[in-house]
Amino acid sequence: MCRSQNIGLARGYTLVELIIVMVLLGIVSTFIFTYINFGVRIYGDATGREQLVSQSRFAVERLTRELRNALPRSIRVQATDLQRCVEFVPIVTSSRYLQIAKPGPTSGSDFIAVMPHDTQALENQYLFVYATNINFIYGTQPLRRKTIDSVTENSPEDGLITFSYSNSPSFFPTDSPVRRFYVGGSPVSWCYNMANNTLERYQGYGLTPTQYTQAQLQASFASNREIMAVDIGNDLANDELPFRVFEATLRRNSLVQIDLRFRRSAANEPLQISHEVHIPNVP
């Protein structure tokens, strides 16, 4: 009697019970892995969105700072290139002048000015006086733009300097109403590269009457290019122009509208950045 009872107690699982347990474990494991995978995807999406917002904020803030330091009336876009690029001349320094070379026998021949805060490396930069339109800034005739040859500190007068230049004509045709001058550097262009979905910055080239297109800048000045942002997907065919420039009026200064459509490469999830930059400087 005892022997038969021991045999009954030692009996294991049946095959049906084992299969049921395995099926239940598989179902539970599937739910667990699905839950973990869902959490990982949420984390990845959040990280991707954060990176997209961070790079878009960096690019827009950097461009905004540079545009606000642009020479008045120097900001331009080219409609025939679908406004892929916004170009401007950065201000190196500015101040007021006391004497300016003007046409006529009674005018002084020297350009004497109040010393600006920074006089380093002004040679070969551009001297502007009352450049009120694009042609005075980028044109071939240096009427209101001169190329600085040298800068000399006046003595014994403290705080005054003399600019020397060799352009022809050697005079400025008109005064600035507030006797202000600007020193500008080489132009800078920010361009949307539709082929690579990138925002690019170009510098280190000269002034030209006709603005370079994005393709021309890429072909001729690739060594001076910086990638400022990626994953941009503006559809130029649908009028999603990245840059628009509005000239100054009697009620406001110049205005630049920035419209960038960022898209993550792993998901078709657009992030539109629309920003207006009011240009504070005047000629």
C-alpha positions in Angstrom: 0.0 0.0 0.0 2.8 2.4 0.8 4.6 1.6 -2.3 1.7 2.6 -4.6 1.3 5.9 -2.7 4.9 6.9 -3.3 4.6 6.2 -7.0 1.6 8.5 -7.3 3.4 11.3 -5.5 6.5 11.2 -7.8 4.5 11.7 -11.0 5.7 14.8 -13.1 4.0 17.2 -15.5 2.1 15.9 -18.4 3.0 16.9 -22.0 -0.2 19.0 -22.2 0.7 20.9 -19.1 4.2 21.6 -20.3 2.9 22.9 -23.6 0.4 25.2 -21.8 3.2 26.6 -19.6 5.4 27.3 -22.6 2.6 29.0 -24.5 1.8 31.2 -21.4 5.5 32.1 -21.0 5.7 33.0 -24.7 2.7 35.3 -24.5 4.0 37.0 -21.3 7.5 37.4 -22.9 5.9 38.9 -26.0 4.1 41.5 -24.0 7.2 42.3 -22.0 9.4 42.7 -25.1 6.7 44.8 -26.8 6.4 47.1 -23.8 10.2 47.5 -23.6 10.5 48.1 -27.3 7.7 50.7 -27.1 9.6 52.5 -24.3 12.8 52.4 -26.3 11.0 53.9 -29.3 9.5 56.7 -27.2 13.0 57.5 -25.8 14.5 57.5 -29.3 11.8 59.7 -30.6 12.1 62.2 -27.7 15.9 62.3 -28.2 15.6 62.8 -31.9 13.1 65.7 -31.4 15.4 67.3 -28.8 18.4 67.1 -31.2 16.3 68.6 -34.0 15.1 71.5 -31.8 18.6 72.1 -30.5 20.2 72.3 -33.9 17.4 74.4 -35.3 17.6 76.8 -32.4 21.4 77.1 -32.8 21.2 77.8 -36.5 18.4 80.4 -36.2 20.0 82.2 -33.3 23.4 82.3 -35.0 21.9 83.7 -38.2 19.9 86.2 -36.3 23.0 87.6 -34.5 24.8 87.9 -37.8 21.9 89.6 -39.6 21.6 92.2 -36.8 25.2 93.0 -37.3 24.9 93.5 -41.0 25.7 96.7 -42.9 22.5 98.6 -43.5 20.9 97.9 -46.9 23.4 95.1 -47.6 21.0 92.2 -47.1 19.8 90.6 -50.3 18.3 87.5 -51.8 18.0 86.4 -55.5 14.5 85.6 -56.7 15.9 83.7 -59.8 17.6 81.2 -57.4 14.4 80.7 -55.4 15.9 82.7 -52.6 18.1 79.9 -51.5 20.7 82.3 -50.2 20.7 85.4 -48.0 23.8 87.5 -48.4 25.0 90.5 -46.3 28.1 92.5 -45.4 29.1 92.1 -41.7 30.0 95.3 -39.8 33.6 95.3 -38.5 33.3 98.6 -36.7 31.7 102.0 -37.0 32.0 105.6 -35.7 31.6 109.2 -36.8 33.9 111.3 -38.9 35.0 114.9 -38.6 36.2 115.5 -42.1 35.5 113.7 -45.4 36.8 114.2 -48.9 34.1 115.7 -51.1 34.1 117.1 -54.6 35.1 120.8 -54.8 38.3 122.8 -54.2 37.5 123.7 -50.6 37.0 120.3 -49.3 39.6 118.5 -47.2 41.3 115.5 -48.9 41.7 113.4 -45.7 39.1 111.2 -44.1 39.5 112.0 -40.4 37.3 110.2 -37.9 36.7 109.5 -34.3 38.6 106.4 -33.4 36.3 103.4 -33.1 36.6 100.8 -30.3 38.4 98.4 -32.6 41.0 99.5 -35.1 42.8 96.2 -35.5 43.0 94.7 -39.0 41.0 97.4 -40.8 43.3 97.4 -43.8 41.7 95.9 -47.0 38.3 96.3 -45.4 35.5 98.4 -46.9 34.8 102.0 -45.8 31.1 103.0 -46.4 29.5 106.4 -46.1 25.8 106.8 -46.5 25.5 103.6 -48.7 21.7 103.7 -49.0 21.1 101.0 -51.6 22.5 97.7 -52.9 24.3 99.3 -55.8 26.4 101.6 -53.5 27.5 98.5 -51.6 28.0 95.8 -54.2 28.4 97.8 -57.4 31.5 98.3 -59.5 31.6 102.1 -59.0 33.2 102.8 -55.5 31.3 106.1 -55.0 30.2 105.5 -51.4 32.5 102.6 -50.8 36.3 102.7 -50.5 38.9 100.0 -49.8 41.0 101.0 -46.8 44.8 101.0 -47.5 45.9 102.1 -44.1 44.8 103.6 -40.8 46.9 106.2 -39.0 46.4 107.5 -35.5 46.6 111.3 -35.4 49.1 113.1 -33.2 48.9 115.1 -31.0 45.1 114.8 -31.3 44.0 111.9 -29.1 41.2 109.7 -30.3 41.3 110.7 -34.0 42.4 108.6 -36.9 42.9 109.1 -40.7 41.8 106.6 -43.3 43.8 106.3 -46.5 42.5 104.7 -49.7 43.4 104.8 -53.4 40.0 104.4 -55.1 38.9 106.6 -57.9 37.1 108.9 -57.4 38.9 109.7 -54.2 36.0 111.6 -52.8 32.6 110.8 -51.4 29.7 112.4 -53.3 27.6 113.1 -50.3 27.7 113.4 -46.5 26.0 111.1 -44.0 23.2 113.2 -42.3 24.7 112.1 -38.9 28.3 111.9 -40.1 28.4 108.2 -39.6 30.7 105.7 -41.3 30.9 101.9 -41.3 33.7 99.5 -41.9 32.5 96.3 -43.5 34.2 93.0 -44.2 33.9 90.4 -46.9 30.3 89.3 -47.6 28.7 86.3 -46.0 26.0 84.0 -47.4 23.7 81.5 -45.7 22.3 79.0 -48.2 19.8 76.2 -48.3 21.3 73.2 -50.2 18.2 71.3 -51.4 20.2 68.4 -52.7 21.8 67.7 -49.3 19.1 69.1 -47.1 21.6 71.3 -45.3 22.0 74.9 -44.2 25.4 76.2 -45.3 27.4 79.3 -44.5 29.9 80.7 -47.0 32.5 83.5 -46.5 35.9 84.6 -47.8 34.9 85.9 -51.2 34.6 89.4 -52.7 31.8 91.9 -53.5 30.0 91.3 -56.7 27.2 93.3 -58.4 25.2 90.1 -59.0 24.6 87.8 -56.0 26.1 84.3 -56.3 23.7 81.4 -56.5 23.9 78.5 -54.1 25.3 76.3 -56.9 28.0 78.9 -57.8 29.1 79.2 -54.1 29.3 75.5 -53.7 31.3 75.1 -56.9 33.8 78.0 -56.3 34.0 78.4 -52.5 33.5 74.9 -51.1 36.6 75.3 -48.9 35.0 78.2 -47.2 31.8 76.4 -46.4 30.4 75.5 -43.0 27.5 73.2 -42.4 25.2 74.9 -39.9 22.2 72.6 -39.8 21.0 69.3 -41.4 17.7 67.6 -42.1 16.1 70.6 -43.7 13.3 69.9 -46.2 11.9 73.1 -47.6 10.0 72.4 -50.8 10.9 75.3 -53.0 8.5 74.3 -55.7 5.6 74.9 -53.2 6.8 78.4 -52.3 8.5 77.3 -49.1 11.3 79.9 -49.6 13.8 79.9 -46.7 14.6 83.6 -46.8 12.6 86.8 -47.6 13.9 90.3 -47.3 11.7 93.4 -46.9 13.3 96.8 -47.5 13.1 99.6 -44.9 10.1 101.9 -45.0 9.2 105.1 -43.2 7.6 103.1 -40.4 10.2 100.4 -39.9 13.8 99.2 -40.6 14.7 96.4 -42.9 13.1 93.0 -42.1 14.2 89.4 -42.8 11.9 86.5 -42.6 13.4 83.0 -42.0 11.3 80.0 -42.8 13.1 76.6 -42.3 11.3 73.2 -42.4 13.3 70.7 -40.4 12.6 67.0 -40.8 14.1 64.0 -39.0 15.7 61.5 -41.4 14.1 58.6 -39.5 10.6 60.0 -39.5 8.5 62.3 -41.7 7.8 64.6 -38.8 8.3 68.3 -39.8 9.3 71.1 -37.5 8.7 74.5 -39.0 10.8 77.4 -37.7 9.4 80.8 -38.7 11.4 83.8 -37.4 11.6 87.5 -38.1 14.7 89.5 -37.8 14.4 93.3 -37.5 17.6 95.0 -38.7 18.5 97.8 -36.2 21.2 99.6 -38.2 20.6 102.5 -40.5 23.0 104.2 -43.0 
